[in-house]
Amino acid sequence: MLTHLSIKNIAVIDKAQIDFDNGFNILTGETGAGKSIIINSLNILKGERASKELIRSGEQSARVDGIFTVSDEIKNEIENLIGIDVDDNEIMISREFNFDGKNSVRINGCVVTLSMLKEIGEFFVNIHGQHDSTSLLVKKSHMEFLDNFGGENLKNALSEYAKVYEEYKKTKSELDALSTDETEKERRMDLLKYQIEEIEVANLSADEEDDLTERRNFLANAQKISENCLSAFDKLYDGEETGNSAHDLIWEAVKLLEQVTEFNSELDGICKELTDMTYIISDHSHTIKKLADSLDSNDYELNEIEERLDLIYSLKRKYGANLGDVLKYLDKIKKEYAEIEHSGEQIKILNEKLKELELERLEKAEALSLIRKENAKILSEKICAELAELEMSKTVFEVKIEDTEFSANGKDDIEFLISTNLGEMPKPLSKIASGGELSRIILAIKSVITSEKSAGTLIFDEVDTGVSGKTAQKIGEKLYKMTKSAQVICITHLAQIAALADKHFLIEKKTENGRTRTEITPLEGDLRVNEIARIIGGEVITDLTRENAKEQILLADEIKNKLKK
């Protein structure tokens, strides 16, 4: 149940706080006053797309907060799904979004992802808008309506069928891939054989490219390395060009210091370290000299390396970004070659498996169809009963189920048929039902489904479109009955429905300082009477329309008392 809704900077609402009743909540107001903003805000709390166009002009961000109370069952499901503790069966959802597309979602103060919010959104609010009537005209939606009514039993049967269907599709795909014509097989095997040989002949190793590149760079710079090494040797040890080497200079320094070490003990330690340094210089100098002497321009080896690197580049260009990828590709095509080579045996195995899956698919589909037909009969009976209460007692509602091609949803073709006149054969909804009739049919369907399931909050957005008078009264009573199992929030333009409210809110636009904003005001007493009088009589409210409004409210109270029993 939705107990509190807070909206900030959504469209023409700068700030709004709404405390809902646990029964029948009514929202009324002039067309364009901002009633749809409430629906948009609740969709945002369910995880639907939050468009930056919804942010109030001049503001950088918008925010919606909702506080819900949930049953123990839903509480446990939510805790299992998103791993957040729910204290006192109360959940607070907060969502903030801004112009740069960033979303911030919190549940009970904990940051969660938008996908997590979407996963649990349906637990809180079910929104039934005018588009539901449109969707009811679309044949493909009828299966969803029926399956929603069928509950866990139908859901489990559909799940079992879906598993077999997916396995069948997978097996069929594997079989089709192997069952190409012999010419295509031979062509493919020739290509794979060529690629395998090309890679295997190269005798690649995953790390050789780095080693070859390093060796190539060394050989390409052999002359420079040799010259620099000889120059370094001269400066460190030989001194032929410079006259004095580092080794000789340090050694002379040691001799000078040794002459005075008897006068300072610290100098003795320094002399020993400098002497060690001369040995190190000598060792390193001769190593450098040996390297320089060994270096010689080796064009043959360099050419070999360049050719090897060219080959590696060519293979990478064809088969992978690096040698590791090339070798992975080799493993893959060798496996494919073996599969094609032995495809005859595999085809036989897959054909046998496919036959078994075809039988199992048919069995699961027929079991699913049987459950659907059982639920279709019950659904038809209940909807007819609901429609009778909505002044459509002569209406015949049927769920036609026929066999069709196998799909992910079974082998059923489902369509809702209706006859609104006695003696007429039931026909598709799109050919028969008027706007007012569709409103009542969708309400009847929602009423039946709601009675079968535990619902939190049901929101009806002008589902009373196209009706008036006695029919409007019946729709109001039907909506009120739903409050026995769920909280109901209804947007309406009809006085008969508005008068039944346990809590009534007025949505109206106001202009201040050159800006338009929407206010949401709870109505009681005379304010409520005035609003219902406005709905009855229009902009000009007279004493007569006020009296009519008071009478409407008194009549509604009597009806509510009867419905509560």
Secondary structure, DSSP 8 states (H G I E B T S, - for coil): -EEEEEEEEETTEEEEEEE--SSEEEEE--TTSSHHHHHHHHHHHTT----GGGB-TT-SEEEEEEEEE--HHHHHHHHHHH----GGGEEEEEEEEETT--EEEEETTEE--HHHHHHHHTTTEEEE-HHHHHHHTSGGGHHHHHHHHHHHHHHHHHHHHHHHHHHHHHHHHHHHHH---HHHHHHHHHHHHHHHHHHHHHT--TTHHHHHHHHHHHHHTHHHHHHHHHHHHIIIII-TTTSS-HHHHHHHHHHHHHTTGGG-HHHHHHHHHHHHHHHHHHHHHHHHHHHHHH----HHHHHHHHHHHHHHHHHHHHH-SSHHHHHHHHHHHHHHHHHHHTHHHHHHHHHHHHHHHHHHHHHHHHHHHHHHHHHHHHHHHHHHHHHHHTT-TT-EEEEEEEEEEEETTEEEEEEEEEE-STT---EEHHHH--HHHHHHHHHHHHHHHHHHS--SEEEEESTTTT--HHHHHHHHHHHHHGGGTSEEEEE---HHHHTT-SEEEEEEEEEETTEEEEEEEEE-HHHHHHHHHHHHH-SS--HHHHHHHHHHHHHHHHHHHHHH-
